[in-house]
């Protein structure tokens, strides 16, 4: 993916940078997380860690628990058991500023204009980067005076990406970021994700079942099935071990 630029606006100190047993604390720690809904157990003891400057693919079929896990990390869903730490801090009000979450549903009012969405982001988030927001707006072929209610499904998906990637949060969570975007545009959007991802202290988690389209972007992968981790590891190591692509491995695991 080439050399990444570190986040110039991110400090080098803070709770998440304090060493643990002589090692820097992971950016994200998920420990034995269980989440139950009436008649279903969405997460069944999920544990994982994520270091800084890493792109993690959270892969699995629909209904595997991917969205529930991301919402739990973002603080929108409260686990029944286990804990989640972001920069060493339990998920809650204090971690809101450390996590940028792209939902799989449109969170904006239909009467809002695209420019108002960006203005809201600039007001609400201290880590908002207005220059990056304008750059992304142009890249996504969106106009400030367009109404949210008049946008197509794909254009709304692009707007959500603009709003999420315009933040300098240490942890970016993208839930099915290509959903609703037409196939010819997806490769271009992926290139945009790569160019805008800052690396360094920032990490990115992409939840998707469209593995082939993001495979070249992934450094680590976690296969989630029925709320449990089925397989995880370094993407290159898994390719070498199984003699094929992550897409082929995905098809084999979930056949």
Buried (B, 14 or more C-beta within 10 A) or exposed (E): EEEBEBBEEBEEEBEBBEEEEEEEBBBBBBBEBBBBEEEEBBBBBBEBEBBBBBBBBBBBBEEBBBBBBBBBBBBBBEBEEBEBBBBBBEBEEEBBBBBBBBBBEBEBEEEBBBBBBBBBBBEEBEBBBEEBBBBBBEBBEBEEEBEBEEBEEBBBBBBBBBBBBBBBBBBBBBBBBBBBBEEEBBEEBBEBBBEBBBBBBBBBBBBBBBBEBBBEBBBBBBBBBBBBBBBBEBBEEBBEEBEEBBBBBBEEBBE
